[in-house]
């Protein structure tokens, strides 16, 4: 069956993925309308769904609020619009007029449908893009809008796509909430009637919500049931509106921005929305997660097939007290532990002695590194490790050389205070000159010092998000009268929200093109910027500034609903934990971090010989199984909520081996210690425990269960590696 097929007589289009179908039609009014999203259909079956809209039962109901491929503002539509436009004459609205269609094959195994429309009255053109692939059920959607007139217009809302579900007796919404150091708290609750809005107004993806969601009929479990999900590939402010109607319909629409902002379109200008990807799965939330993980590894991450190295980061050991001698000493200890990538965190540049000064002055501190970073980089490379640095290119301290020279470079509103958070201001990356400055020093830094890895941080959200019209040299606002910032028409306050992200992406893309061996970690005060947009330009993500192993099990549980372990940085740090003051054994901390990309962030100069020996043993153990964590299929056998053990499993796709990780805070007398049923094993095979040599039958492990063998007492943990026997 072709990936894209068409029934011209009914106006029906059918998108076919390996296990699902997505059908739509252009109706008699010219509007693109949703037909089906779910199990596989033939084109004839999809055409049978193209019945006329039912007659409106009441003059108060209007057009059904769920069902258009991109609900617009205008006519008798009263639901949340995906597209709202204000034209130069002040009028609003959009009426669909089909212009044409195209079916493209951009690359082998990939097909794209483009449906082209224009407004019947105003010169606005809209193209709906649908991309399907032969190896995933994820469907990518985006919208391209073009001002074909000679007067400007404003897109008050320009969502990427709207997704509609079939009628369901109930509906449940899954998403994440949180805050700094407590990100990715999974919420799974009945969807109320009306509209539910998930959003970030902070200029970044945000700690408080994530731009993804799952919907089910209320009956899905980890292993059973139908699940519809979506994920937005955008790293700035975003909004997703979920709707449930009294007639049993549900759907969601999402894209860039938030209320009160718009996307300006000058004459001839075009705006391409980010991808809003959707996925239908059967097999519960676990199957949905595994499908997303595979998609991200295959089609989002630049180098997902690489084995991610074991990392050491200096932050918790040294804070801002960074110098060449102490870093070399730490590097020697890290190398002896088996570390493969050594990262110097904050404090290596300019006058940086605390968080009050130095951001923006990205040259090595001459007092701390009198010969530059070269000797340290050479020493790290000589120890057999890669060398990395922490950077925060989007920020500036007022106490810096950069800020007095360019006070106009920060987000600001003339005449209003410039609010500092963490003693820093946000550089306006929407300005081309700012982006060019950042790219320039970054590419020189990486090239001149042999940098292999950047931890790219952003430690505050937007405030006073203004981009003033040029005021002229010597103006009270401090803005010069050049045009290098790209904002000569005075619409910068709206334009900056999307232009900022576009230039951020551009700097990363150019930097990586200059230095193909460079790898980048996305970070924003922890997990404040993790989404499919930034992941297309980075290699891993710092999930949270909270490194407490117990809290991390909860954070990692929510993070893994969409994001694969291949990007999930997780560190072993010292106890008592800096944030929670909790003390748990070193083995427990290692096992929690081994569920992702293992990193170490403790002060190795204070580790005992016994701790160093145990750490080296556990690093070596991780290296033997990390291919399963980074490339295997995740099965959440028992979640982190409840009194029993938390258990996850990473299984090889061919069933050849599997890793089981288990943690328990402490047993309570009388609580059953139940076995877990493993998944992803070869039927009828036998598996040997690589540590103990014990042999298990797959049938017993999958049908009757497996006891992880946790030791008695508090803070027990274990990693079990099972290998299929020939």
C-alpha positions, 0 to 999 in steps of 0.5 A, spaced: 500 500 500 502 506 498 504 511 503 499 516 500 493 515 496 488 519 493 480 518 491 479 524 487 472 523 486 471 523 494 476 528 495 479 523 500 487 523 502 489 517 506 496 516 509 499 510 511 504 508 516 506 501 518 501 500 523 496 506 522 492 510 517 490 517 517 485 520 513 482 527 511 478 530 505 477 536 502 469 538 503 464 541 498 466 548 502 473 547 500 475 546 507 480 540 509 476 536 514 479 530 518 476 523 517 480 518 521 486 517 525 487 510 528 488 502 525 490 501 518 484 502 513 484 501 505 482 507 501 476 505 499 474 504 507 477 511 508 472 513 503 466 510 506 467 515 512 467 521 508 459 522 509 456 529 509 456 533 515 450 532 519 445 538 519 446 543 525 441 541 530 441 548 533 443 555 531 447 555 537 452 550 535 455 552 529 460 548 525 463 542 529 469 544 533 473 538 533 474 535 525 477 541 521 485 539 520 486 546 521 480 550 525 480 557 523 477 563 525 471 565 522 464 563 520 460 559 525 466 556 528 466 557 536 472 552 538 479 554 539 482 556 532 488 554 530 489 559 525 487 567 527 489 572 522 488 580 523 489 583 516 491 590 514 484 593 514 483 590 521 478 585 519 479 577 521 477 571 518 479 565 513 475 562 508 478 555 505 479 556 497 483 550 495 489 551 490 492 545 489 496 539 492 503 536 491 505 529 493 513 529 494 518 523 496 524 527 499 528 521 500 527 514 500 522 511 505 519 518 506 513 521 503 510 528 503 503 531 502 502 538 501 495 541 500 495 548 498 489 553 499 488 561 499 483 565 503 477 567 498 478 574 500 485 576 502 492 575 499 494 569 505 496 562 502 496 556 507 499 550 505 498 544 510 504 539 510 504 531 512 510 527 512 510 519 513 515 514 513 515 507 512 519 505 518 515 509 523 507 510 525 509 518 527 506 523 522 509 529 522 505 535 520 507 543 519 503 549 516 506 554 511 503 561 511 505 566 506 503 573 505 501 574 498 499 581 498 502 588 499 500 590 506 503 587 512 498 582 516 499 579 523 498 571 525 495 572 532 495 564 532 499 560 527 498 553 530 502 547 526 496 542 526 490 540 529 489 533 531 482 529 532 480 523 536 474 518 534 468 519 539 470 516 545 466 514 551 471 517 556 478 521 555 484 521 559 490 526 558 497 525 560 502 530 560 508 533 565 508 538 570 513 541 575 518 546 576 525 547 577 529 541 580 522 537 580 521 537 572 517 531 569 512 530 574 507 525 570 500 527 570 494 522 568 487 525 569 480 525 566 480 530 561 474 535 563 469 538 558 471 544 555 478 547 553 485 545 557 491 549 555 498 547 556 503 552 555 510 556 556 510 563 556 517 564 558 521 564 551 523 557 553 520 550 553 520 550 560 520 546 567 513 547 568 510 543 562 512 539 556 510 540 549 507 533 548 501 530 551 497 523 550 490 522 550 486 515 551 479 513 552 480 512 560 482 505 559 489 504 557 494 501 561 502 501 561 501 495 556 494 495 553 489 500 550 489 505 544 493 511 545 493 518 541 499 522 542 503 529 540 509 532 540 511 539 538 518 541 535 519 548 538 524 551 543 521 557 545 514 559 548 508 554 546 501 553 547 497 546 546 489 547 547 486 540 548 478 540 547 473 535 549 466 536 547 459 534 550 458 529 544 464 525 545 469 528 541 476 530 543 482 533 539 488 538 540 491 544 537 498 546 538 504 551 536 508 557 537 507 563 542 502 564 547 496 569 548 498 576 547 503 575 541 503 574 534 507 573 528 508 579 523 508 577 516 510 583 511 508 583 504 511 577 500 514 574 507 513 566 509 512 563 516 513 555 517 511 553 523 515 547 527 513 540 526 507 538 531 508 530 530 502 525 532 502 518 533 497 513 534 499 506 538 495 500 540 499 496 546 498 502 552 503 507 554 509 503 554 508 502 546 507 509 545 513 511 549 517 505 545 515 508 538 517 515 540 523 513 542 525 509 536 522 515 532 527 520 536 533 516 535 532 514 528 529 521 525 531 527 530 537 526 533 543 527 529 548 522 532 543 517 535 547 511 533 553 513 537 555 510 544 555 516 548 561 516 553 561 516 560 562 523 563 565 527 568 562 534 570 566 539 575 561 543 577 559 540 584 566 539 586 569 546 584 563 550 583 566 557 580 573 555 583 576 553 577 583 553 575 588 549 571 591 545 576 585 543 580 582 541 574 588 537 571 588 533 578 580 532 577 581 529 570 586 524 573 582 521 578 576 521 573 580 518 568 582 512 573 575 511 574 573 510 567 571 516 565 571 518 557 569 525 557 571 531 562 567 537 562 569 543 565 563 547 568 562 554 570 567 559 572 573 558 567 572 565 563 573 572 564 571 575 571 567 569 573 568 568 580 560 567 582 554 568 578 554 576 579 559 577 573 563 575 567 557 572 563 558 575 556 566 575 556 567 568 553 575 568 554 579 564 558 581 567 565 588 569 565 589 568 572 586 561 572 588 559 565 595 563 564 596 559 558 589 559 555 585 552 555 590 549 551 594 545 556 588 543 560 585 540 553 591 537 552 592 534 558 585 531 558 586 528 551 592 525 553 589 521 559 584 518 553 578 523 554 574 528 550 574 535 553 568 539 554 566 546 556 560 549 559 557 555 556 551 560 556 551 564 550 544 567 550 546 571 557 550 577 560 551 579 566 551 587 567 557 586 570 561 584 564 565 588 559 560 586 553 554 589 557 556 596 557 559 596 550 552 593 548 546 595 552 541 595 547 543 587 545 538 585 551 531 584 551 528 590 554 522 595 553 524 602 553 523 606 560 522 600 564 526 596 568 531 591 566 529 585 571 535 581 573 534 573 574 540 570 577 544 577 576 543 576 568 539 579 562 537 575 556 541 577 550 536 578 544 538 572 539 533 575 535 538 580 532 542 578 527 548 581 530 547 578 536 547 571 533 553 572 529 557 575 535 555 568 539 557 564 533 563 567 532 566 566 539 563 559 539 566 557 533 573 560 535 573 557 542 571 550 539 576 550 534 582 554 537 582 549 543 580 542 541 573 542 544 569 536 543 563 537 547 559 543 549 554 543 555 549 549 552 546 552 558 540 558 559 539 559 566 533 564 566 527 565 562 525 572 558 522 578 561 521 585 558 521 581 552 521 587 547 525 589 541 525 596 540 524 600 534 531 603 532 531 610 536 538 613 533 545 614 536 545 617 543 538 615 544 536 615 551 534 608 551 541 606 548 539 603 542 544 605 536 541 607 529 544 601 525 540 596 521 544 589 523 539 587 528 534 586 523 528 590 526 527 596 522 520 596 521 518 596 529 514 590 530 520 586 534 516 585 540 512 580 536 517 578 531 522 576 537 519 570 540 520 566 533 526 570 530 530 568 537 529 561 536 530 561 529 537 564 530 538 560 536 537 554 531 541 557 526 547 558 531 547 551 533 547 548 526 552 553 523 557 551 529 556 543 528 557 544 520 564 547 522 565 542 527 562 535 525 565 532 531 562 537 536 557 534 541 552 538 545 548 537 551 542 542 551 540 545 558 536 550 561 537 550 569 536 543 568 530 540 564 528 547 562 529 546 554 528 539 552 523 538 546 524 535 539 526 542 536 532 542 540 534 535 540 535 535 532 541 540 534 544 536 540 546 530 542 543 529 549 539 533 555 540 535 562 534 533 565 534 536 572 539 540 576 536 535 582 541 529 582 538 526 588 537 519 586 530 517 589 527 524 586 531 522 579 527 516 579 520 520 579 523 525 574 526 520 569 519 516 569 516 522 566 521 524 562 521 517 559 514 517 557 516 521 550 524 522 550 529 516 550 534 514 555 539 515 549 539 523 551 537 522 558 544 525 562 544 522 569 549 524 574 552 520 580 553 526 585 555 526 593 551 525 599 548 528 603 545 531 596 546 538 595 538 539 594 535 534 598 540 533 604 538 525 603 544 520 603 543 514 599 549 508 598 553 509 592 551 503 588 544 506 589 546 512 586 550 509 580 544 504 578 539 510 578 544 514 573 545 507 569 538 508 567 540 513 562 547 516 560 551 515 566 555 521 568 559 523 575 559 529 578 561 528 585 568 531 588 573 525 586 578 528 591 574 527 597 572 520 595 575 514 599 579 509 596 573 504 597 569 509 593 573 510 587 574 502 587 567 501 587 565 507 582 570 504 577 567 497 578 560 500 576 563 504 571 565 498 567 559 494 569 555 500 565 559 500 559 558 492 558 550 494 558 550 501 555 548 499 548 542 496 551 540 503 555 541 507 549 539 503 544 534 498 547 526 498 548 524 501 555 519 497 559 517 500 565 515 494 569 513 497 575 513 505 576 516 509 582 510 510 585 507 505 591 511 501 596 514 496 592 520 496 588 521 500 582 523 496 576 525 498 569 527 493 563 531 495 557 531 489 551 535 488 545 530 489 539 532 482 537 531 479 544 539 477 544 539 480 551 536 485 556 538 489 562 533 489 569 534 495 573 531 495 580 531 500 586 527 499 593 527 505 598 526 500 604 521 494 605 515 495 609 513 488 613 507 485 610 507 488 603 508 483 598 514 483 594 511 481 587 515 478 581 515 482 575 514 479 568 519 481 563 518 483 556 522 483 549 525 476 550 525 470 545 520 465 546 522 458 548 530 461 549 534 461 555 538 466 558 544 467 563 545 472 568 552 475 566 554 476 573 551 470 577 551 465 571 544 463 573 540 460 567 532 462 566 527 460 561 524 466 557 517 462 559 518 463 566 521 470 566 515 473 561 509 469 564 510 467 571 515 473 573 522 474 575 525 477 582 530 482 581 534 479 588 534 486 592 538 485 598 534 486 605 534 493 608 534 500 606 536 503 599 537 496 595 538 496 588 541 491 583 542 491 575 541 484 572 544 483 565 541 477 562 544 474 555 540 469 551 544 462 550 545 459 543 
